[in-house]
Amino acid sequence: MQLRQNIEQAYVNMTAAAKRYGSLTRQVEALALAFKASESRFNAGAINSVDYNLAKSNLDRSRINQIQAKYDYVLRIKVLDYYQNKPLSF
């Protein structure tokens, strides 16, 4: 019974990690477009360097979160592979 609960929890964790990775990927795409617009406005002199750096920081932070979510998702998949007696390869 405990093994079954562990497997079910591993599956729930994997699906949650997949959803988080997907949402962060969409966030990175949106912030990349926002940064591109900010960069164009900065080059045209329409915004100051603080706003430009803020847009760049937001994009960088979201990319870091996306990378963390990606590897968390890969780890969760490997946990399920372990429970299925699949060979663990990285």
QUIURGI-V922362 format. One record per backbone hydrogen bond with DSSP energy under -0.5 kcal/mol. CO is the residue of the C=O (numbers start at 0). NH is the residue of the N-H. E is the energy in kcal/mol with one decimal. If there is no record, write none. Layout:
# QUIURGI-V922362
<<CO:NH:E> <CO:NH:E>>
This chain:
# QUIURGI-V922362
<<0:4:-2.1> <1:5:-2.3> <2:6:-2.4> <3:7:-2.6> <4:8:-2.5> <5:9:-2.2> <6:10:-2.2> <7:11:-2.3> <8:12:-2.6> <9:13:-2.1> <10:14:-2.4> <11:15:-2.2> <12:16:-2.3> <13:17:-2.2> <14:18:-2.1> <15:19:-2.3> <16:20:-2.5> <17:21:-2.3> <18:22:-2.5> <19:23:-2.4> <20:24:-2.0> <21:25:-2.0> <22:26:-2.0> <23:27:-2.4> <24:28:-2.1> <25:29:-2.2> <26:30:-2.8> <27:31:-2.3> <28:32:-1.8> <29:33:-2.2> <30:34:-2.5> <31:35:-2.2> <32:36:-2.2> <33:37:-2.3> <34:38:-2.9> <35:39:-2.1> <36:40:-2.4> <37:41:-2.6> <38:42:-2.5> <39:43:-1.5> <40:44:-0.5> <40:45:-3.0> <40:46:-0.7> <41:44:-1.0> <47:51:-1.8> <48:52:-2.7> <49:53:-2.1> <50:54:-2.1> <51:55:-2.1> <52:56:-2.6> <53:57:-2.4> <54:58:-1.9> <55:59:-2.6> <56:60:-2.7> <57:61:-2.1> <58:62:-2.1> <59:63:-2.1> <60:64:-2.3> <61:65:-2.1> <62:66:-2.2> <63:67:-2.3> <64:68:-2.4> <65:69:-2.3> <66:70:-2.1> <67:71:-2.0> <68:72:-2.3> <69:73:-2.2> <70:74:-2.2> <71:75:-2.3> <72:76:-2.1> <73:77:-2.1> <74:78:-2.0> <75:79:-1.8> <76:80:-2.4> <77:81:-2.2> <78:82:-1.9> <79:83:-1.4> <80:85:-2.7> <81:84:-1.6> <86:88:-0.8>>
